[in-house]
């Protein structure tokens, strides 16, 4: 597992994702410019093999449901144990190995 890119806002992130074609994307829910839910929605439609994990401070069930509706494979709160994020990333990445 390796980090292949990062971005400070959703639009730049989406551009980099489409250029780099990673197996898994970890996105915050609320990104400047283009929110993480919009990134997930776009990828679900245009690059469905890329798995999206929404990693957020917010644990509101409405956000979790919206993430699922928009195609995110996982929604992990930032206060969850780090192992949860690592395991989800490995599991989703293994889908393409």
Secondary structure by P-SEA (a helix, b strand, c coil): cccccccccaaaaaaaaaaacccbbbbbcccccccaaaaaaaaacccccbbbbbbcccccaaaaaaaaaacccccccccccaaaaaaaaaaaaaccc
